[in-house]
Amino acid sequence: MDRLTNTIRPYAWGSTTALPALLGTEPTGEPQAELWMGAHPGAPSRIDRGDGPRSLAEVIAADPVAELGAATADRFGPRLPFLLKILAAGAPLSLQVHPDLEQARAGFADEERRGIPADAPHRNYKDAHHKPEMICALTTFDGLCGFRAPKDSADLLDGLGVNSLKPYADLLRAHPEEAALREVLTAVLSADREQMTRTVAETAAAAGRLGGEYATYASLIHHYPGDPGVIAAMLLNHVRLQPGEAMFLGAGVPHAYFDGLGVELLANSDNVLRAGLTPKHVDVPELLKIVRFEPSDPDVLRPEGDGGEEVYEAPIDEFRLSRFLLAPGGAPHPLPAGAPQILLCTAGSARAGELALSPGESVFVPAGEAVELTGAGTVFRATVVV
């Protein structure tokens, strides 16, 4: 078992205070967006087994069967198949979707064949893996997830009283649901940029004047003036998670995070197709191949368990997220030893075997190593399903 030394990613949308408050450190005044735990090549955790700090990615690559277990290595290859994060949003993240596994493999192979550099800003597929993810709120957490019923989106647009939004509302009412969503999203993202800038400005004025449910979109406009993603966001469900609640984001589901602190667990991939709320590349034709135009109510997950390990169920094998609420003087919680796992303390104090954990601290447990949890706090467990 190894204590992890982790990297904080300073993305512009990050909160300046949330991660320092959790970690008990002084704010730097700069955004601190994500604390990464795992073996992602962009910012792998480091461990020290007595011979100096080493990248967890290098340690796993040197002996994947010993670190991951034979079952995990056989199924997912010689790499840790998940990445665990603490995400601290102080401003909206990009509106985005992720491909399924077949789409990721095909897209990656195509861009490799065409010789698009891996670091090119217009590259869509950085690898051949899918990227399902789960976010579990540590504080109240706001975001978007999945399409509203088109009629509800039409009503929302009409309520603003902006003439240039009326054609979109009419389209949403004129076609079957999936066709209506596809047509409107295509129209919004393909609109003349100058005209869209005016539409967003008019929307900003109306949203600011009306307040209420429109306050969310007024905030988006403040951060992304003129961005068509502001109008696209009105097609989606606004979700507010309470601490301990979670959302699973599968392939093709449009989503964005706005504000809050949460534990995020995702498959170890960089494949993102963006629809807006970003200065980064937006490939509209490729995006439209990936989006699933299916209206749905957000599925808010709550942990299931009987006082020991509480599991957030998700239809994915690359990762499994669970939570322990440790009580003072409680019996130790022995953990299964068949797969690699990362343990993260988010509140109070805990012990993983002989290692003490404070909020924000984490350990990597190789497959085959038995460990018990004790203490008086909250610990999240990330592992795989094999």
N, C-alpha and C positions, 0 to 999 in steps of 0.2 A: 504494500500500500504506500502511495506516494503523495505527499503534500504538493499541490499545484501552485506554481507561480504564474499568474495570468496577466494578459495584456488588456488594457482599456483602449477601446477605439474612439477617437475624438471626432466622430462625424458631426457635421454642423447642426443637425437636428437634436443633438443630445442635450439633456438637462445639465445645467452647471452645478446643481446641488444634490440631486437624488442619490447618485452613487456615493459621493463623499459622505452623505448622511448615513447610508447603510454601512459603509466601510469604517466610519469613524475617523475620516481624514479631513484635512482642510480643503475647501474648494479652491481650485486654481483660477477661477474666473473663466475658464475655457469649457466648451461642451465636453461632457464625458458620457458617451452614448451607449456603449456596450462593453461588458466584461466577458471575454471569451474563455471558455474552458473546454479543452479537447485537443485534437491533433490536426486542425485545419491548417494547411500550409501558409495561409496568410498571417496567422498569429498563433502558432501552436503554444500550448502551455509548456512549462519547463519543470523538470523534476531533477532531484539530486539523490542518487543512490550511493553516495560516498565517493564518487569519482568526479565531482563537479557537475554543474547544471547542464542538462541535455534537453533537447527538444523532445516532447512526448511523441511527435511524429517520427523522429529518428529512432527512438526506442522501439516503437511498434514495428517499424519497417525492418529493424534488425532481427526480430524474432516474433512475427505476427501470431503464430500459434500459441506461444507462451503467454503473450500479453492479452490476446483477444479470445483464446480458446479455439479449438479446431472447428467447432460448429459455426462460430461467427466468421472466422477466416474463410472457411469453405463457402459460406453463403454470400458474404459481402466483399470478399477480397481482403488483401493485407492492409486494411485501413480501418480506423475507427469510424463506423458508419453514421455517427451523430455528432452534433456540436451543441453544447449547452452554453447559454448566455444569461446574463442579467441585462435586460434592456431598459434604458432610462430615456424615455421620449420627452423632450421639452418643446418640440415643434413637430408638425406632421411629417411622417415619412412618405415616400413615394407611393402612389396608387399602383399596384402591381399584381401580377399573377405568376405562377410557376408551372412549368410543363410537367406532364406525366413522364414515366420512365421511357416509353417508346418515343415520345416527342423529343425528349432530351437526347436520346441516342441518335436519332435521325438528324436533329438540328446540329449537334456537335460534329457528326461525321460530315455533314454538308459544309459547314464552315471550315473544317479542317481541309477538306478537298479543295475549297476555293482559296485556301492560303490566307485567311484572315488572321492577323496576329492575335495571340491570346490576350494581349493588353490593349487591343484596339478599342476605342470608345464606342464603336458601333457594333462590337461583337455581342451577340445575344447569348450564346451557349459556351460557357467557360469549361464545361465538363460534360460527361455523358450520364449524369445522375439526375434523378428528380429531387425536388426540394419541398416535401410536405413539412409543415411546421405546426407547433403548438405554442400558444402564449398563455401563461398563468399569471393572473394579477397579484401583485404584492400590495399595491395601493389601488384606489379607483383608477380604472384604465379605460380610455376612450379610443374607439377606432371604427372602422368600416369593415363589413364582412358580407359578401354575397349580394345579389341583386334583390331589391324590393320588387313587389308586384308592380308591373308597369303602370297600372292605374294610380297607385299610390305615388309613384314618381311624377306622373302627370299632374296630379293634384298639388304636389309640392312645388313644381315649376310654375303652375298657374297662379299659385298663391303669392308669388313675387310680383306679379303684375308687370313683367318685363316683356315687351312686345316681341323681341328677338328670340325669346324662349318658347313662344307659342307654337311654332312649327314642330319643335321637339315633343311638346306635350300632345299635339294632335297625332303625331306618328305613334306615340306610345299607346294611344287609345284605338288606333286604326287597324292594328295587325295582331295576329296571335302573339302570345307573350314573348317567346324566344325570338321570333322574327322582329318584333318591335324593339327589343333590347339591342339586338345586333345592328339594326338600321340606325337607331339613335346614337349608339356609341360610335359607330362608323362616321356618322355625320358630324358629331361633336369633335372627334379627333382629326377629321379631315377638313374642317372648316377653314376658310381664309383667316390667316393669323390676325390680320388687322381688324377684321370684323369680329373675331372671337374676343380680342382684347376689349373692344367696346362693349360686347355682351357681358363679359365678366365684370367690367367696371359698373355697368348698370345693375347687374346682379348684386354687386358689393353694396351699392347705395341702398337697394331695396332690402337686402338681408340685414344691414345695419339698422335700418329704420324699423323693421318688423321685430327683430330680436326673437326670443322664444326658441323654437326648433331651428330657426334660421341662423342663430348665433354661431353654431358650429361652422357653417359655410362662410360666414363673415370672417371667421378666424382663418380659414383656409385662404381666402382671398388676400388677407393681410400678409400671409407668408408667401403666396404665389400669385401676385397680380398678373392678370392676363392669361393664366394657365388654363387650357381647356379641361384639365383634370378637375378643376373646381366644379364644372357643370357635370362631368362624368360622375363625380362623387355623389351627386344628388340621385343617381340611379341605384345607390347601394344602401344597405341597412346600416344605420348608426347603432353601435353597440356600446354599452357601458358595463364593464365587468367590475364586480365587487371583489375585494381581496379573497383569494382562494378559488375564484371562478376562472374558467379557462375556455379557450376556443381552439378548435383544430381547423387548420387551413389546408385543404386538399388541392390537388392539381386543378388549374383552371378557374379557381375561385378568386375573384378580384377582392383585394383587401388593402387596408392602410391602417397604420397606427397613428394616433394623434398625441396622446399625453398619458403619462403614468409610468410606473415602475413594475416590471414583471420578469418572471423566469421564462425564457424562451428555449425550446428544444426543437431542433430541426435536423433533417437529413443533411449530411455533410456535402453540400453542393453550393455553387454560386449562380445557378441559373435563374435569372429574373427577367421578365418582360414587363416593361413599365408602360403605364397609361397616362401618366401626368403627375403633377405635384412634385416636379423634379426638374433640375437643369440638365439631367442626363439624357442620353439617347432614347427616343421613343420610336420603335419600329412598328408602325400601325398595322401593315399587312401581316407581319408575323404574330403580333399580339392577337389579332382577330382569329388566327388559327388556334390559339391556345385557350382563349376565354371560353368558359362554359356559360352559355346564355340561359341559365336556369334560375328563375326566381325562387327564393327559399327563405324561411325564417332562420335567423342565426341560431346555431345549436350551442347554447351555453352549457359547458361541462362542469360538473361538480364531482369532487373525488368520491370514490366508492371504496368503502372499507369498514372494518369493525373495531376501530380503535388502535390498530397497528398500522400497517402500511395501507395508505389510501391511494388508489390508482385512478389516474385520468385516462379513461379508455379511449383508444384511437385506432382506426383501421389501418395500421402501418406496422411494419416489423423492424425498420431501421432504428426506431427508438420507442421507449416506453418511459413515461413520466409518472412518478409517484411521490407521495409526501408522508413524512412522519411528524406528528405533533408529540414531542417527547415531554413527559411529565417528570418532575423531580421525584426521585426514589422509585421510578417505574422499573419494570423488568427490562433487561436488555432485549433488543430486537436483532436476532441473528438474520443476516442477509444471505440469499442464495449465492453460490460461488461459481455458477456455470458460465457466466458471461462477464465482459468488462463492464465497469460501472463508474460513474462519477457521483460523488456525494457532495452536496452544497448546503451549507448552513445559511439561512436567511434571517433568523431571529434567535435571541437567547444565546445559549451555548450548548455544545454537543461534543461527544467523543466518538470517533470512529476507531475502534480498537484503542490504541495508545495515543492517538493523535487528537488533540483538542482543536475544536473548530469554533470560531467566532463568526458573526455575520459577514458574508462575502467570501469566506474561506472555503476551500474545496479540496478533495482528495480523489486520486485515481486508484481504483482497485482492480488489479489485473484479474482475468478469469482464473478460477481455481483457488483464489485466496479468500478464506473465510473472514468475516468481519462482523462485529456487533456494534449497534448504535445505542448510546445512552446519553443522558443529559436532560436539559430543560430548555427546549427550544424547537425550532422548525428546521427540518432537513429535507431537501428534495433529492430524489434518487433518479438518475438517468441511466438507462441500460438499453439492451436490445431484446428482441423477441426471437428466440431460436428454438 
